[in-house]
């Protein structure tokens, strides 16, 4: 026994969505044995754009029963039936969530007429209800009203039942181990099956093959599947717009993180929020004033010409300046730790030799400034990070040269790499930015044993 169902809602995703109308056709495979249709008072305002789409406004539902009042009827009519809907995940989860809010558990087997149509009637350009009805000459009246859409879905379902090979397809979809009803309606199962259980980057793409979300995973297939089970509004909408999947193997999590960051910045996917923009960086730089005194200062990276060192934030910049100011007995005023003063009086640093009071020569002071700058430059190390490759006979290398991320490489264990020039041939060049710096810094802190300072130890 089947119940073909359609609902109209307030349009707020899954968890915040309230039903405004429901229509149910109970179908035994031959004929409709019961029908139930009702407006529903959502007990909240219906947005104007939803009224424009469905024609259902606040006045229409004011005297309609609430979901609590009709819950017993829905439970009774759908008991021991298979829940059928076009894009079943949406209707089923909204109803299930409404029942959960009432403290009622709701569980039914499900069938999706979008996925069934893709399997049994392949090759159509679109599997939306309107386009399917047009292609199959199914009458569709009262579009975007529950009864009109449910009745059209019923006729479609009857056609699918009578299609050659339907019994095998229906059985496979209803198999408890089947993922058919878990996958997004527009995503062919073959797209999911091709995903590996390895580390890397995965791409959710729309019908035009444009990336709408990019993520990284230690296990690509498992992580992608978790998106399909996530019922947050963003995830449901994203999955509904997913028609293709793609991936790149990385061999390890570090390279996956770096690949993900670069791909997001390049493709700017709709559903990625983080890493689209590089957060403002700060840099330490040096300049000479009209009196010939060398200043060490910090500013946003765009305003810091030829910065000696880059930092995540102002706090880190000031900390580094305080450190070299004290170590090299520099003046806090000329290190811009104090502004708009005649003489320095830094509360931490008391080692100024008097350049701000003309008690020390510019030449001697500048000499120590140059030593401090050299110290900062030398702190920008060149090193490698060695990680697992994509296959057993391969290693992955991440190259950081003078503090800047250069890129990564996948190198056969049989390959002879004796110096930096040999390595450069294999490196896939990448852009250095705050996000890559953060990713690599975090990794180095957690796994210092994988950091190599010279090629000889590699």
C-alpha positions in Angstrom: 0.0 0.0 0.0 1.3 3.5 -0.9 0.4 7.0 0.2 1.2 9.7 -2.4 1.8 12.9 -0.5 2.4 16.6 -1.3 2.6 19.5 1.1 2.8 23.3 0.9 4.8 25.1 3.5 6.0 28.4 4.8 9.2 27.9 2.9 11.8 27.9 5.7 14.0 24.9 4.9 13.3 21.8 7.0 13.5 22.5 10.7 11.8 26.0 10.5 9.2 24.9 8.0 5.6 24.8 8.8 2.9 23.0 6.8 0.2 25.2 5.3 -1.6 22.4 3.2 -1.4 18.7 2.9 -2.9 16.2 0.4 -2.7 12.4 0.7 -3.8 9.7 -1.8 -3.9 6.2 -0.4 -3.2 3.9 -3.3 -3.2 0.1 -3.4 -1.4 -0.2 -6.8 -4.7 -0.4 -8.7 -6.9 2.4 -7.4 -7.2 5.1 -4.8 -8.8 3.7 -1.7 -8.8 6.9 0.4 -8.0 10.6 0.0 -7.3 13.3 2.5 -6.7 17.0 1.8 -6.6 19.9 4.2 -5.3 23.4 4.7 -3.2 23.7 7.8 -2.8 26.6 10.2 1.0 27.0 10.6 0.5 29.2 13.6 2.9 31.7 12.1 2.8 34.3 9.2 3.1 33.0 5.6 5.7 35.0 3.7 4.5 37.1 0.8 6.6 35.2 -1.8 5.1 31.9 -0.7 1.6 33.4 -1.0 2.6 34.5 -4.5 3.7 31.0 -5.4 0.9 29.0 -3.8 -1.9 31.4 -3.4 -2.2 30.4 0.2 -2.3 33.4 2.5 -2.8 34.0 6.3 -6.6 34.6 5.9 -7.1 31.2 4.2 -5.5 29.2 7.0 -6.7 31.3 9.9 -9.6 28.9 10.7 -7.8 25.7 9.4 -6.8 22.9 11.8 -3.3 22.9 13.2 -0.9 20.1 12.6 -1.6 18.9 16.1 -5.3 18.6 15.3 -4.8 16.6 12.1 -1.8 14.5 13.2 -4.0 11.5 14.2 -5.5 11.4 10.7 -2.0 11.6 9.0 -0.7 8.8 11.2 -3.8 6.7 10.6 -3.9 7.1 6.8 -0.2 6.5 6.3 0.1 3.6 8.7 1.7 0.5 7.1 2.1 2.3 3.8 5.1 3.4 1.7 5.5 7.2 1.7 5.7 8.4 -1.9 6.5 12.0 -3.0 8.3 14.0 -5.7 11.6 14.8 -4.0 10.5 12.7 -1.1 13.2 13.8 1.3 11.7 17.3 1.6 8.0 16.3 2.2 9.0 13.4 4.5 11.4 15.4 6.6 9.1 18.4 7.1 6.3 16.1 8.2 8.7 14.1 10.4 10.0 17.3 12.0 6.5 18.6 12.6 5.6 15.4 14.4 8.9 15.5 16.4 7.8 19.0 17.6 4.7 17.4 18.9 6.6 14.6 20.6 5.5 12.0 18.1 7.9 9.6 16.4 7.2 9.2 12.7 8.9 6.6 10.5 7.8 5.2 7.1 9.5 3.5 4.2 10.0 6.0 1.3 10.0 6.2 -2.5 11.0 9.2 -4.5 9.3 9.7 -7.9 12.2 11.9 -9.1 14.7 9.1 -8.5 12.3 6.4 -9.8 11.7 8.5 -13.0 15.5 8.9 -13.5 15.9 5.2 -13.4 12.9 4.0 -15.3 12.6 6.9 -17.8 16.2 8.0 -18.5 17.4 10.7 -20.9 15.0 13.5 -20.0 16.4 17.0 -19.7 14.6 17.7 -16.5 12.8 15.7 -13.8 10.9 18.5 -12.1 7.2 17.6 -11.7 6.1 20.2 -14.2 8.6 19.1 -16.9 7.8 15.4 -16.3 4.1 16.0 -16.6 4.6 17.9 -19.8 6.9 15.2 -21.3 4.6 12.3 -20.3 1.3 14.2 -21.0 0.1 14.0 -17.4 -2.6 16.6 -16.6 -1.4 19.1 -13.9 -3.9 21.6 -12.5 -3.6 23.7 -9.4 0.2 23.8 -9.6 1.9 24.5 -6.3 -1.2 23.5 -4.4 -1.0 20.2 -2.4 -3.9 18.3 -4.1 -3.0 19.3 -7.6 0.7 18.3 -7.2 -0.2 15.1 -5.3 -2.7 14.0 -7.9 -0.2 14.6 -10.7 2.4 12.6 -8.7 -0.1 9.8 -8.3 -0.6 9.5 -12.1 3.2 9.6 -12.6 3.6 6.9 -9.9 1.0 4.7 -11.7 2.9 5.1 -15.0 6.2 4.2 -13.2 4.6 1.1 -11.7 3.6 -0.1 -15.2 7.0 0.7 -16.8 9.0 -2.3 -17.8 11.5 -3.4 -15.2 9.7 -1.4 -12.4 9.4 -4.4 -10.0 13.2 -4.8 -9.9 13.8 -1.1 -9.5 11.1 -0.7 -6.8 12.5 -3.7 -4.9 16.0 -2.2 -5.0 14.9 1.2 -3.9 13.0 -0.3 -0.9 15.9 -2.5 0.1 17.0 -1.4 3.6 20.6 -1.2 2.5 19.7 1.0 -0.6 21.0 4.6 -0.6 18.5 5.6 -3.3 16.2 7.6 -1.0 19.2 9.1 0.8 20.8 10.6 -2.3 19.7 14.0 -3.6 16.8 13.6 -6.1 18.9 15.1 -9.0 22.0 13.1 -8.4 22.5 9.8 -10.2 23.6 6.9 -8.0 26.6 6.3 -10.3 27.9 9.8 -9.3 28.1 8.7 -5.7 29.4 5.2 -6.4 32.5 6.6 -8.1 33.7 8.3 -5.0 36.7 6.7 -3.2 37.2 6.0 0.5 40.4 8.0 0.5 41.6 11.5 1.6 41.0 14.3 -0.8 38.8 17.1 -2.0 35.2 16.7 -3.2 33.0 18.9 -5.4 29.2 19.3 -5.3 28.2 20.5 -8.8 24.9 21.7 -10.2 23.2 20.7 -13.4 25.5 23.0 -15.4 28.5 21.3 -13.8 29.4 24.4 -11.8 30.8 23.8 -8.3 28.4 24.9 -5.6 30.3 23.4 -2.7 33.9 22.2 -2.1 35.0 20.3 0.9 37.9 18.1 2.2 37.8 14.7 3.8 39.9 11.9 5.2 37.3 9.6 3.7 35.6 11.3 0.7 32.7 8.9 0.2 31.8 8.8 3.9 32.0 12.6 4.2 29.8 13.2 1.2 27.2 10.8 2.5 27.1 12.7 5.8 25.9 15.8 3.8 22.9 13.8 2.6 21.9 12.9 6.1 22.3 16.5 7.4 18.9 18.2 7.6 20.0 21.8 8.2 18.4 24.2 5.8 21.6 25.0 4.0 22.5 21.3 3.5 19.0 20.4 2.3 19.0 23.2 -0.2 22.6 22.5 -1.4 21.9 18.8 -1.9 18.7 19.5 -3.8 20.8 21.5 -6.2 23.4 18.8 -6.6 23.5 17.0 -9.9 27.1 15.9 -10.2 30.0 15.0 -7.9 33.7 15.2 -8.5 36.8 14.6 -6.4 40.6 14.8 -6.3 42.8 12.4 -4.2 45.3 14.0 -1.9 46.8 11.0 0.0 46.6 12.9 3.3 44.7 15.5 5.2 47.3 18.3 5.0 47.3 18.4 1.2 43.5 18.0 1.2 43.2 21.1 3.3 45.6 23.1 1.0 43.8 21.8 -2.1 40.4 22.7 -0.7 41.5 26.3 0.2 42.9 26.9 -3.3 39.8 25.5 -5.0 37.4 27.6 -2.9 39.3 30.8 -3.7 39.4 29.9 -7.4 35.8 28.7 -7.9 34.0 30.7 -5.2 31.2 28.1 -4.7 27.8 29.4 -3.6 27.6 27.3 -0.4 31.1 27.8 0.9 31.4 30.7 3.4 34.9 30.4 4.8 38.1 30.9 2.9 36.5 32.8 0.0 38.3 36.0 1.1 41.7 36.1 2.5 41.5 37.7 5.9 43.5 40.9 6.3 47.1 40.1 7.0 49.6 42.3 8.8 53.3 42.8 8.0 56.4 44.3 9.6 58.3 46.7 7.4 61.0 49.3 7.7 61.4 52.9 6.5 63.8 55.8 7.1 62.5 59.2 8.4 63.9 62.6 7.4 66.5 62.5 10.1 67.8 59.2 8.8 66.5 57.1 11.7 65.3 53.7 10.6 61.8 52.8 11.9 60.3 49.3 12.2 56.6 49.4 11.9 53.6 47.3 11.1 50.4 47.7 9.0 47.9 45.9 6.8 49.9 43.9 4.3 48.7 46.1 1.3 50.1 49.1 3.1 53.3 47.4 4.2 55.8 47.6 1.3 58.4 44.8 1.2 57.2 43.4 4.5 59.9 41.5 6.3 57.5 39.2 8.1 53.7 38.5 7.9 51.3 37.8 10.8 47.8 36.7 11.4 46.8 39.8 13.4 48.0 43.0 15.1 48.6 41.2 18.4 51.1 38.9 16.9 52.8 41.8 15.1 53.1 43.8 18.4 54.4 40.8 20.2 57.2 40.2 17.6 58.1 43.9 17.7 58.3 43.9 21.5 60.5 40.9 21.3 63.1 42.4 18.8 62.8 45.8 20.4 64.0 44.4 23.7 66.5 42.0 22.3 68.3 44.6 20.2 67.8 47.5 22.6 65.7 49.5 20.1 63.4 52.4 20.9 59.7 51.6 21.4 58.9 55.0 19.8 60.7 54.1 16.6 59.3 50.6 16.6 55.8 52.2 16.7 54.9 50.5 20.0 54.1 54.1 21.2 52.6 56.8 19.1 52.5 60.6 19.3 55.1 61.0 22.0 58.4 62.9 22.2 60.3 60.3 24.2 59.7 56.6 24.8 58.3 55.3 28.1 57.1 51.8 27.2 55.8 50.0 30.2 57.5 46.7 29.3 60.7 47.7 27.5 63.3 49.8 29.4 66.3 49.2 27.2 66.2 52.2 24.8 69.7 53.7 24.6 68.4 57.2 24.0 68.0 57.6 20.3 64.6 59.4 21.0 66.5 61.9 23.2 69.5 62.4 20.9 71.7 60.5 23.4 72.7 57.9 20.8 74.0 58.4 17.3 71.7 57.5 14.3 74.5 55.4 12.8 74.8 53.1 15.9 71.1 52.8 16.3 70.5 52.0 12.7 73.1 49.3 12.9 71.1 47.5 15.6 67.9 48.0 13.5 69.6 46.2 10.6 70.6 43.4 12.9 67.0 43.1 14.1 65.6 43.0 10.6 68.1 40.3 9.6 67.0 38.3 12.6 63.4 38.5 11.4 64.3 37.5 7.9 66.3 34.5 9.1 63.3 33.4 11.1 61.5 32.8 7.8 62.6 29.2 7.3 62.8 27.0 4.3 61.5 23.5 5.0 59.6 20.5 3.7 56.7 18.6 5.1 56.7 14.9 4.2 53.3 13.1 4.1 51.6 10.0 2.7 51.1 10.0 -1.1 48.0 8.9 -3.0 49.4 5.4 -3.6 51.7 3.2 -1.6 54.8 3.9 -3.8 54.4 7.7 -3.5 55.1 10.4 -1.0 53.6 13.9 -0.8 55.8 16.9 -0.2 54.7 20.4 0.9 57.4 23.1 0.3 57.8 26.3 2.4 60.5 28.6 1.2 61.7 31.5 3.3 58.4 31.4 5.2 56.2 31.3 2.1 54.1 28.3 0.9 55.2 27.3 -2.6 53.1 24.3 -3.3 52.9 20.6 -3.1 54.2 17.6 -5.0 53.5 13.9 -5.4 56.8 12.0 -5.9 57.5 8.4 -6.5 59.6 6.8 -3.8 62.0 5.6 -6.5 62.6 9.2 -7.8 66.0 10.8 -7.0 65.6 14.3 -5.5 68.9 15.6 -4.3 68.4 19.4 -4.0 65.8 22.1 -4.1 66.1 22.5 -7.9 65.2 18.8 -8.4 62.2 19.2 -6.1 61.0 22.3 -7.9 60.4 20.3 -11.1 57.7 18.3 -9.2 56.1 21.1 -7.3 52.5 22.1 -8.3 52.8 25.9 -7.6 50.2 27.4 -5.2 49.5 30.8 -3.8 50.7 31.8 -0.4 48.0 33.5 1.7 46.8 33.7 5.3 44.7 30.6 5.0 47.6 28.4 3.7 49.9 29.9 6.4 47.3 29.0 9.1 46.9 25.5 7.7 50.6 24.8 7.6 51.4 26.5 11.0 48.7 24.4 12.7 50.1 21.2 11.1 53.7 22.0 12.1 52.7 22.5 15.7 50.8 19.2 15.7 53.3 17.0 13.7 56.8 18.5 14.0 58.3 15.1 13.2 57.1 15.4 9.6 58.9 18.7 9.1 62.3 18.4 7.3 64.8 21.2 7.2 67.0 19.8 4.5 66.6 17.5 1.4 69.4 15.2 2.7 67.2 14.0 5.6 64.3 13.6 3.2 
